Amino acid sequence: MAKTAEILEISATITERGQTTVPSAIRRMLALSKRDQVVFRGLADGTVVIEKKQARASEDDPVIGKFLEFLTRDMKNHSARIRPVPKALVSRGKALVKGVQVDLDAPLPDDDE
């Protein structure tokens, strides 16, 4: 017999600016992190579905997409080879960027600038 999917129902308030917070249980369910994007799909019956927006590296850049597919396959097939990054390398990387300020919301400059 097929198992019936549970429905999680959580109320949220819409602010005066039309905003709301995605409840933590939903964020966990969708594996959402800071800066992730979501997609809302409105159905004809008035139902709205929210999903985590999936990056489509393979459509945007076929080389990156193929490389990521290779990494996924390799990690799945050879998981015993995966090793943590050495602490010395992490420390070296931190030293290289110490004091560097990055605005993740700033637009990227054009390539010709």
C-alpha positions in Angstrom: 0.0 0.0 0.0 1.4 3.4 -0.9 2.3 5.7 2.0 0.4 9.0 2.1 2.6 12.0 2.2 2.2 14.1 5.4 1.2 17.7 4.9 3.0 20.3 7.0 0.9 23.4 7.6 2.4 26.4 9.3 0.9 29.9 9.5 3.0 33.0 8.7 2.1 36.7 8.7 2.4 39.0 5.7 3.9 42.3 6.6 2.7 45.7 5.4 5.4 45.5 2.7 4.0 42.1 1.5 6.9 40.1 3.0 6.9 37.0 5.2 9.5 34.8 6.8 9.8 31.2 5.6 9.3 29.1 8.8 12.3 27.2 10.0 10.6 23.8 9.6 10.0 24.6 5.9 13.6 25.9 5.5 14.9 22.7 6.9 12.5 20.6 4.8 13.7 22.4 1.6 17.4 22.5 2.8 17.4 26.3 2.4 20.4 28.3 3.5 21.1 32.0 3.6 21.1 33.6 0.1 19.3 30.5 -1.4 16.5 31.4 -3.7 13.0 29.9 -3.8 10.5 29.6 -6.6 6.7 30.1 -6.1 4.3 28.2 -8.4 0.7 29.3 -8.4 -1.7 26.6 -9.5 -5.1 27.2 -11.1 -6.9 25.9 -8.0 -5.3 28.6 -5.8 -2.7 26.3 -4.3 0.8 27.8 -4.2 3.9 25.6 -4.1 7.3 26.8 -2.9 10.5 25.0 -4.0 14.2 25.6 -3.6 15.5 27.1 -6.8 18.0 24.8 -8.4 21.1 26.1 -10.0 21.4 25.2 -13.6 25.1 25.3 -14.1 24.9 22.8 -16.9 22.6 25.1 -18.9 24.5 28.3 -18.2 28.0 26.8 -18.8 28.3 23.4 -20.3 31.9 23.1 -19.1 31.1 23.8 -15.4 28.1 21.5 -15.7 30.1 18.6 -17.0 32.8 19.2 -14.4 30.2 19.2 -11.6 28.7 16.0 -13.0 32.2 14.4 -13.0 32.8 15.5 -9.3 29.4 14.1 -8.3 30.1 10.7 -9.9 33.7 10.6 -8.6 32.6 11.4 -5.0 29.8 8.8 -5.2 32.1 6.1 -6.7 35.2 6.8 -4.6 33.9 8.3 -1.3 36.9 6.7 0.6 39.2 9.1 -1.3 37.5 12.2 0.2 39.8 13.9 2.7 39.3 17.0 4.9 41.2 20.1 3.8 44.4 20.4 5.9 44.3 22.9 8.7 47.5 24.5 7.4 45.9 25.2 4.0 42.8 26.7 5.7 45.0 29.0 7.8 46.9 30.0 4.8 43.7 30.8 2.9 42.4 32.9 5.8 45.6 34.8 6.0 45.4 35.6 2.3 41.9 37.2 2.6 42.3 38.8 6.1 40.9 42.3 6.0 39.3 41.9 2.6 35.7 43.2 2.5 33.2 41.7 0.1 29.7 43.0 -0.6 27.8 40.0 -1.8 24.9 42.2 -2.9 27.0 44.5 -5.0 26.6 44.0 -8.8 29.5 42.4 -10.6 31.4 44.7 -13.0 31.2 44.1 -16.7 34.1 42.0 -18.2 35.4 45.0 -20.2 35.9 47.2 -17.1 
